[in-house]
Amino acid sequence: MTGRQRVPPVLLVRSLRDFLAAEVAGAVLICVAVVVALVWANSPWSETYESLLHTRSNVGIGSLGLDLDVHAWIGDGLMTLFFLVVGLEIKREMIDGELASVRTAALPAIAALGGMVGPAAIYLLVAPSSASRGWAIPMATDIALALGVLTAFGRRVPTGAKVFLLALAIVDDIGAIAVIAVAYSSGLNAGYLLGAVGCALMVVGLSRVRPDFGAGFVILGVTMWWFTHEAGVHATIAGVVMGLLTPVSRIERIEHRLHPWTSLVIVPLFALANAGIDLGGDALAGAASSRMSWAIVVGLVVGKPVGITAATWLGRRMGLDLPTGVGIAQIVAIGVVGGVGFTVSIFIADLALDGASAPSAKLAILVGSTLAAAFGSIALWVTTRSAQAPR
């Protein structure tokens, strides 16, 4: 016996099954939300779209309140729950999943690192220095959409490939979270930052003495979120911290309750609020002539698969094993699918770029992710066409 708490195997299997199902359903809703947003933003009623997103609302008491518009409440508020689930999934995988040991975590972690460095390097090579703050935009893989592509091929895709992509995407999320916290935080307020740290320490203490006191965790989590927002660090980081500090005994229960909401409601709402790009006038021509846009597209479509494949090959040379039933050909296909980088890529684009550049970046993300999904589907069909479903 060890002192480390473990999640029962039955719960792990059920959680993975539920996670994959919710991600696939969420991928469909994300696609629907993108189409609705594009149609709405380019319809005769486009003004209602912009008006709704810029409607302001004050939530709080007196000076402790926050006056944000709908777009900010979705991005800073609701997406915190998305990142909370990400934090829970990271912790669960580190306890008894693919990231539980150095041996099992090493190869997907190395692949994820390659998948982050490759697109970022291409971006910095292609884009002008004026757009260099956007180097992290093509780094992220969208778990829901990428898993949706793999799941569309059913049993032809080995379970090991799906688990490898899931582990890779989780490590990728860790990298994206670190980038958001370090590269896109500005004007830090030490007092508020200490307040957020204090809340985190109280969460640790509460986890030890009253791990079942849900209301206490909610109060501390909301308070930490407010301190983090005021400190100049992106508020969603508070969600990740809360996920990582959640008592092991509550991970499965909280994730089971929140994950359907984040996958089926919050992320599609985020897509609806961010994919409404005006395609009229010179928008398309401007995006097509922008080196930044090409840097994003090439980063997603080329940088991701090259980085993931090269890093995995290096890991294999170091003696690390691929999952059962997965060969280097499937890794290439997974790398192409990894270029589907919608949610977090758009999230970073909003943080990195100003109002004039963001629409072109978002359009490039849509184009690059669509191409990655299409090319990835072709690659999966080619690499799995001889696979037989188990009897």
C-alpha positions in Angstrom: 0.0 0.0 0.0 1.1 3.5 -0.6 0.1 6.8 0.9 -1.2 8.1 -2.4 -4.9 8.2 -2.8 -6.2 6.4 -5.8 -9.3 6.6 -8.0 -11.1 3.2 -8.2 -10.5 1.6 -11.6 -14.3 1.3 -12.3 -14.6 5.1 -11.8 -11.6 5.6 -14.1 -13.2 3.6 -16.9 -16.6 5.2 -16.5 -15.0 8.7 -16.3 -13.0 8.1 -19.5 -16.1 6.8 -21.3 -18.2 9.7 -20.1 -15.5 12.2 -20.9 -15.1 11.0 -24.5 -18.9 10.9 -25.0 -19.3 14.5 -23.7 -16.4 15.7 -25.8 -17.8 14.2 -29.0 -21.3 15.7 -28.4 -19.6 19.0 -27.5 -17.7 18.9 -30.8 -20.9 18.7 -32.7 -22.4 21.7 -30.8 -19.2 23.7 -31.3 -19.5 23.3 -35.1 -23.2 24.3 -34.9 -22.3 27.3 -32.8 -19.6 28.4 -35.3 -22.0 28.2 -38.2 -24.7 30.1 -36.3 -22.2 32.8 -35.3 -20.9 33.2 -38.8 -24.4 33.4 -40.4 -25.6 35.8 -37.6 -22.6 38.1 -37.9 -23.0 38.4 -41.7 -26.8 38.7 -41.8 -28.9 41.8 -41.9 -29.2 41.4 -38.1 -25.5 41.5 -37.4 -25.9 44.6 -35.2 -27.9 42.5 -32.7 -25.0 40.1 -32.5 -22.5 42.8 -31.6 -25.0 44.6 -29.4 -25.6 41.4 -27.4 -21.9 40.7 -26.9 -21.2 44.3 -25.7 -24.1 44.5 -23.3 -22.6 45.3 -19.9 -23.6 43.8 -16.5 -22.3 44.6 -13.0 -22.1 41.6 -10.7 -21.0 42.0 -7.1 -21.4 44.3 -4.1 -20.3 47.9 -4.3 -16.6 48.2 -5.0 -16.2 44.4 -5.0 -18.4 44.2 -8.2 -17.2 43.7 -11.7 -18.7 45.6 -14.6 -18.0 43.5 -17.7 -19.8 42.9 -21.1 -21.3 39.6 -22.1 -18.2 38.6 -24.1 -16.0 39.2 -21.1 -18.3 37.3 -18.7 -18.2 34.3 -21.0 -14.4 34.5 -21.6 -13.3 35.4 -18.0 -16.3 33.9 -16.1 -17.9 30.8 -17.7 -14.6 29.6 -19.2 -13.2 29.4 -15.7 -15.4 26.4 -15.2 -14.0 24.9 -18.5 -10.5 25.4 -17.1 -11.6 23.9 -13.7 -12.6 20.7 -15.6 -9.2 20.8 -17.4 -7.5 21.0 -14.0 -9.6 18.1 -12.7 -8.7 16.0 -15.7 -5.0 16.8 -15.4 -5.1 15.8 -11.7 -7.0 12.6 -12.5 -4.6 11.6 -15.2 -1.7 12.3 -12.9 -3.1 10.1 -10.2 -4.1 7.0 -12.1 -4.1 7.8 -15.8 -1.6 8.2 -18.6 0.3 10.8 -16.6 0.5 8.7 -13.4 4.1 7.5 -14.0 7.1 8.8 -15.8 7.1 5.8 -18.1 3.6 6.3 -19.4 3.6 10.1 -19.3 6.9 10.6 -21.0 6.0 9.9 -24.6 2.7 11.9 -24.9 4.4 14.7 -22.9 7.4 14.7 -25.3 4.9 14.6 -28.3 2.9 17.5 -26.8 6.1 19.5 -26.3 7.0 19.0 -30.0 3.4 19.9 -30.9 3.8 23.2 -29.1 7.3 24.1 -30.3 6.7 23.3 -33.9 3.7 25.7 -34.5 5.2 28.4 -32.4 8.5 28.2 -34.3 6.7 28.4 -37.7 4.7 31.3 -36.5 7.7 33.3 -35.5 9.4 32.5 -38.8 6.5 33.5 -40.9 4.8 36.4 -39.0 6.3 39.9 -38.8 7.6 41.1 -35.5 4.6 43.3 -35.1 2.4 40.2 -34.6 4.9 38.3 -32.6 2.7 38.3 -29.5 0.5 35.8 -31.2 3.2 33.1 -31.3 1.2 30.9 -28.9 -2.0 30.9 -31.0 -1.4 27.8 -33.1 0.1 25.8 -30.1 -3.1 24.5 -28.6 -5.1 21.4 -29.5 -8.9 21.4 -29.1 -9.6 18.2 -27.2 -13.3 18.0 -28.1 -12.9 18.6 -31.8 -9.8 16.4 -32.1 -11.3 13.5 -30.3 -14.5 14.0 -32.3 -12.5 13.4 -35.5 -10.9 10.2 -34.1 -14.2 8.9 -32.7 -15.9 9.3 -36.1 -13.8 6.4 -37.3 -15.2 4.2 -34.5 -13.3 1.0 -33.7 -11.0 1.4 -36.6 -9.0 3.7 -34.4 -7.3 1.8 -31.6 -8.3 2.8 -28.1 -4.6 3.4 -27.4 -4.6 6.1 -30.1 -7.5 8.0 -28.4 -5.9 7.7 -25.0 -2.5 8.9 -26.5 -4.2 11.9 -28.1 -6.1 12.7 -24.8 -2.9 12.5 -22.8 -1.1 14.6 -25.4 -3.9 17.2 -25.4 -3.9 17.4 -21.6 -0.2 18.1 -21.5 -0.8 20.6 -24.3 -3.4 22.3 -22.1 -0.8 22.5 -19.3 1.5 24.3 -21.6 -1.2 26.6 -22.8 -2.2 27.4 -19.2 1.5 28.2 -18.4 1.7 30.5 -21.5 -1.5 32.3 -20.5 -0.3 32.8 -16.9 3.2 34.0 -17.9 3.1 35.6 -21.3 -0.3 37.2 -21.2 -0.5 38.6 -17.7 0.3 42.3 -17.3 0.3 45.0 -14.7 0.4 42.5 -11.8 -0.9 43.7 -8.5 1.0 42.0 -5.7 -1.6 42.6 -3.1 -4.4 40.9 -5.0 -2.0 38.2 -6.1 -1.2 37.4 -2.5 -4.9 37.3 -1.8 -5.3 34.7 -4.5 -2.4 32.7 -3.0 -4.0 32.9 0.4 -7.2 31.5 -1.0 -5.3 28.6 -2.6 -3.6 27.9 0.8 -7.0 27.9 2.5 -8.3 25.4 -0.1 -5.4 23.1 0.7 -6.2 23.4 4.4 -9.9 22.8 3.8 -9.1 19.7 1.7 -7.3 18.2 4.7 -9.9 18.9 7.4 -13.3 19.0 5.5 -12.9 17.6 2.0 -16.7 17.2 1.8 -17.5 20.8 2.5 -18.6 21.8 -1.0 -19.9 25.3 -0.1 -16.6 26.2 1.4 -14.8 25.3 -1.8 -17.2 27.3 -3.9 -16.8 30.4 -1.7 -13.0 30.1 -1.7 -13.0 29.4 -5.5 -15.1 32.5 -6.3 -13.0 34.6 -4.0 -9.8 33.3 -5.6 -11.3 34.0 -9.1 -12.0 37.7 -8.1 -8.5 38.2 -6.6 -6.9 36.6 -9.7 -8.9 38.9 -12.0 -7.9 42.0 -10.1 -4.3 40.9 -9.8 -3.8 41.1 -13.6 -3.5 37.3 -14.1 -6.2 35.9 -16.4 -9.0 34.9 -14.1 -9.4 31.4 -15.7 -6.1 30.4 -14.0 -8.1 30.3 -10.8 -10.2 27.5 -12.3 -7.1 25.4 -13.1 -5.7 25.9 -9.6 -9.1 24.9 -8.0 -9.1 21.8 -10.2 -5.6 20.8 -9.2 -6.3 21.3 -5.5 -9.6 19.5 -5.5 -9.6 16.5 -3.0 -9.1 13.2 -4.8 -12.4 11.8 -3.3 -14.4 14.6 -5.0 -12.8 14.6 -8.5 -15.0 12.1 -10.2 -18.2 13.6 -8.7 -17.4 17.2 -9.6 -16.2 16.3 -13.1 -19.3 14.2 -13.7 -21.5 17.2 -12.8 -19.5 19.9 -14.5 -18.2 18.3 -17.6 -21.5 18.1 -19.5 -22.1 21.8 -18.8 -18.7 22.9 -20.0 -18.7 20.7 -23.1 -22.4 21.1 -24.1 -23.1 24.6 -23.0 -20.1 26.8 -22.0 -17.6 26.0 -24.8 -20.4 26.2 -27.5 -21.4 29.6 -26.0 -17.7 30.6 -26.2 -17.7 29.5 -29.9 -20.9 31.5 -30.5 -19.4 34.6 -28.9 -16.1 34.4 -30.8 -16.7 32.9 -34.2 -19.0 35.7 -35.4 -16.4 37.2 -37.9 -17.6 39.8 -40.4 -16.6 38.4 -43.8 -17.8 41.4 -45.7 -15.8 44.2 -47.3 -12.1 43.5 -47.4 -12.1 41.1 -44.4 -11.2 38.0 -46.5 -8.7 39.8 -48.7 -7.1 41.3 -45.6 -6.8 37.9 -43.9 -5.4 36.3 -47.0 -2.7 38.9 -47.4 -1.8 38.8 -43.7 1.4 37.0 -42.8 0.0 36.5 -39.3 -2.9 34.6 -40.7 -0.7 32.4 -42.8 1.6 31.8 -39.8 -1.4 30.5 -37.9 -2.7 28.3 -40.7 0.7 26.8 -41.5 1.4 26.4 -37.8 -1.7 24.4 -37.2 -1.7 22.4 -40.4 2.1 21.8 -40.8 3.7 22.7 -37.5 1.5 20.5 -35.3 2.0 17.2 -37.2 5.7 17.8 -37.8 6.3 18.7 -34.2 4.3 15.8 -32.8 5.8 13.2 -35.2 9.4 14.3 -34.8 9.1 14.5 -31.0 7.5 11.0 -30.9 10.2 9.6 -33.1 12.8 11.1 -30.7 11.0 9.5 -27.8 11.0 6.1 -29.5 14.7 6.5 -30.0 15.0 7.0 -26.3 13.4 3.7 -25.7 9.8 4.8 -24.9 6.9 2.6 -26.1 3.9 3.5 -28.1 0.4 2.4 -26.9 -0.7 -1.1 -28.0 -1.9 -1.2 -31.6 -0.4 2.2 -32.4 2.4 2.7 -35.0 4.2 5.7 -36.3 1.8 6.0 -39.2 -1.1 6.5 -36.7 1.1 9.0 -34.8 1.4 11.0 -38.0 -2.4 11.0 -38.4 -2.8 12.0 -34.7 -0.4 14.8 -35.3 -2.4 16.1 -38.2 -5.6 15.9 -36.1 -3.8 17.7 -33.3 -3.8 20.8 -35.6 -7.5 21.3 -34.8 -6.9 24.1 -32.3 -10.1 26.0 -31.9 -11.2 26.9 -28.3 -7.9 27.7 -26.6 -6.4 29.1 -29.8 -9.2 31.7 -30.0 -8.9 32.3 -26.3 -5.2 33.1 -26.7 -5.9 35.2 -29.8 -8.2 37.4 -27.7 -5.5 37.9 -25.1 -2.6 38.4 -27.5 -4.0 40.6 -30.2 -5.7 43.9 -30.5 -9.2 44.5 -31.9 -7.9 45.0 -35.5 -5.8 41.8 -35.7 -8.1 39.4 -33.7 -10.7 38.9 -36.4 -8.1 37.9 -39.0 -6.5 35.6 -36.5 -9.8 33.9 -35.6 -10.6 33.4 -39.3 -7.2 31.8 -39.7 -7.9 29.5 -36.8 -11.1 28.4 -38.3 -9.5 27.8 -41.7 -6.5 26.0 -40.2 -8.6 23.9 -37.9 -10.9 22.9 -40.7 -8.0 21.9 -42.9 -6.4 20.0 -40.1 -9.7 18.1 -39.5 -10.0 17.3 -43.2 -6.4 16.2 -43.7 -6.5 14.3 -40.4 -9.6 12.4 -41.5 -7.8 11.4 -44.7 -4.7 10.4 -42.8 -6.8 8.3 -40.4 -8.7 6.7 -43.2 -5.4 5.7 -44.9 -3.7 4.5 -41.8 -6.7 2.5 -40.4 -8.4 1.2 -43.5 -7.0 -2.3 -42.9 -8.1 -2.3 -39.2 -10.8 -4.7 -38.2 -13.3 -4.2 -35.5 -12.9 -6.6 -32.6 -15.3 -9.5 -32.6 
